[in-house]
Amino acid sequence: MRVGTVNMDFRYADYFGNAPATGYETLIYDCMNGDATLFKHADTVEKGWEIVQSVQDVWSALPARDFPNYAAGTWGPAAAGDLLKNDGRLWRRITTPDEPA
């Protein structure tokens, strides 16, 4: 790895002489060398999914709650504004020139 200053018109290939490596190249290289230091062990992954699955099972078993959902592209549910009002705050509406205030 080389560290140094660059001009703002920086192009990786011009500075380093090659294209940047992708995450997959690093992953494959580590596999080829038998370096498992960056890999999760199977028991850790399984334990993580066991915890997540138990939470999902509880959520599935409970009746639906009054969740303040909202349509995409809207300002969100009124409950979001109410939450901020509890602390004396409010959402700041940002408008674009072609949108009414």
C-alpha positions, 0 to 999 in steps of 0.5 A, spaced: 500 500 500 502 506 498 500 513 501 501 520 498 498 526 496 494 527 490 491 532 485 484 533 485 484 530 478 486 524 481 485 517 477 487 511 481 490 508 475 494 514 473 497 514 480 497 506 482 499 504 475 493 499 475 485 499 477 483 498 484 481 491 486 474 489 488 472 486 494 471 479 491 479 479 488 481 480 496 476 475 498 478 470 492 486 471 494 485 470 501 481 463 500 487 461 495 492 463 501 488 459 506 487 466 510 480 465 514 482 471 519 476 476 515 471 470 515 466 468 520 466 461 522 459 457 521 458 457 528 458 464 529 453 465 523 448 460 525 448 463 532 446 470 529 441 467 525 438 463 531 437 470 534 434 473 528 429 467 527 427 467 535 425 475 534 422 474 527 418 468 531 415 472 536 413 478 531 410 473 527 406 470 533 404 477 536 397 480 533 399 486 528 400 493 532 398 500 530 404 501 526 404 508 523 406 506 516 406 511 510 407 511 503 413 512 499 415 519 497 411 522 503 413 526 509 411 520 513 406 519 518 403 524 523 406 520 529 413 522 526 411 529 527 408 528 534 415 524 536 419 531 535 413 535 538 414 531 545 421 535 545 419 542 542 422 540 535 419 540 529 420 537 522 423 543 517 420 542 510 425 543 505 422 545 498 424 545 491 423 551 486 417 547 483 414 545 489 409 549 493 411 551 500 
